Amino acid sequence: MTNVQDVMSKDIAVCRKEDTLHEAASKMKERNVGVIPVCSENKELMGVITDRDLVLRGYAEKKADTTSVQEVMSDRLYHASPETSVQEAADMMAHEQIRRVPIVENGKLVGIVSLGDLSLEDKSNEAAGSALEDISERPELH
């Protein structure tokens, strides 16, 4: 079975909690990504900041560009180890309604896996499709 270490992105940009919203947004634009892990100096994962965090918790709340990432980042973290199977990662994404999972080994960030990464791997394409379907499903309104 394929593990996430076989499909994860390893060259990832990170922010520190004291970085500004402007710096995080600039990194997202430069890398063409929608999420940046927030790490300590020794690469310990502390949270993530998403483009959605920037908009909803940052700019929509009239926070300044100089506001620290820590004020708007998501610190409710889901992560996996490099040995996590692609199926387990896809199941986690579907269950938790997330599209990316940081990969942590010995307490340090070593990569990130996205639904897109999972869909590129032949063996995991079905798992990724199923996860995306679950994530994209709208709850019924009563």
N, C-alpha and C positions, 0 to 999 in steps of 0.2 A: 504494500500500500504506500502511496506517495505521502510524504510529510510536507508540512508547510515550508521547511527549510529548502525544499527543492523548487519552490515557486515564489517565495517571498522576495520583496525588493529589499536590497541591502544598502544601497546608496541613498540614504534618506536625510533630508534636512531636519534639524531639530531647533527648538527654541528653548530658552531658559525662562523661568517664571517671571523674571524681571524685564524681559524683552517687551517692547511696546506692540500695541495692536498694529501699528504701521509696519513695523519690522516683520511681524508674522504674515501680514497680508502681502508684503513684498516678496517674502520667501515662497508663498503659495503661488504668486504670479510667475516668479522666476522658474519654479519647478513644475508649474502647471498641475498643482495638486490641490485637494480640498481639505487636507488634514496635515497637521504638523505635530509630531510628538513633542511634549514638553519634558525636558530632562534636567537633572542636576548636572553639575560639572563632571561627575564620574559616570554619566550616561544612565543613571537610575531613572526609570520612568516615573513621572509625577502626574502626568495628565496628557491630554491632547487638546489642541485647539483646532476647530473646524471653521470652514467658511461660514457655516450657519451660526456658530458661536460668535464670530466677528459681527455678523449682521444683527442677530436677535439680542444678544447680551451686551454687545458693544455699541455699534452705531445707532440701532433703534432706541437704545437707552441714553443716547446723546453722550456717550463716553468719548473722550478726546483720543486722538491718534496716539498720544503719549501715555495712555492708560496701560498698565502692565497686563501682560497675558494672563497672569494669575487671577485677575479679577473676572475674566470671562471664560477661562478654559473649563473643559469638562474634566472633573477629577474622579468621576465614577468610571473606573477602568475595567475593561475586559481585556485580557491578554492571553497569549498562548506561548508554549515553548516550541523550539524548533522541531521537536519530535512529535508534536501534535499532528495527527493525520489530517489530510485535506478534508475528509468527511466530517471529522470532529469540528474543524474550524468553520465549515459551512453550516453545520448544525448550530454552533454558537451564534454565528451571524444571524441566522434565521430566528432563533429563539430570542435574542436580545435586540433584534431590529437594527443591526449595525452593518456597515458596508466594509469596514476595515478593522483589522485586529493587529495591535502591536505584538511583536515577538520578543520575548524576554528570556535570557539565559543567564543564570547565576546573578540575578538581580539587575542585569544591564540590558538595555535595548539593543537588539542585534538586527532587527528588520521590521517590516510591516507587510501584511498580506491583505489584499483587497479581493473583492468579488471578481474583479477583472483578472487578477493573478490566477485565481482558481479556475476561471473559465478558459485560460490559455493551456491548461494542462489537460490532455485528453482524458485521463482517468478521473479527473475531478470536474469535468464540464457538467455532468449531470447534477452533481452536488451543488455546484455554483448556481445552476439554473433553478434548482429547487429552492435554494436559499433566497435568491433574488425574488422569486415568486412570493415566498413568505414575507419578505421584507416589504415588498411593494403592495401587498394586499391591504386594502383599506378596510378598517373595521366597519361593521354595519352600524348605521345610525338608527336609533330607536326613537 
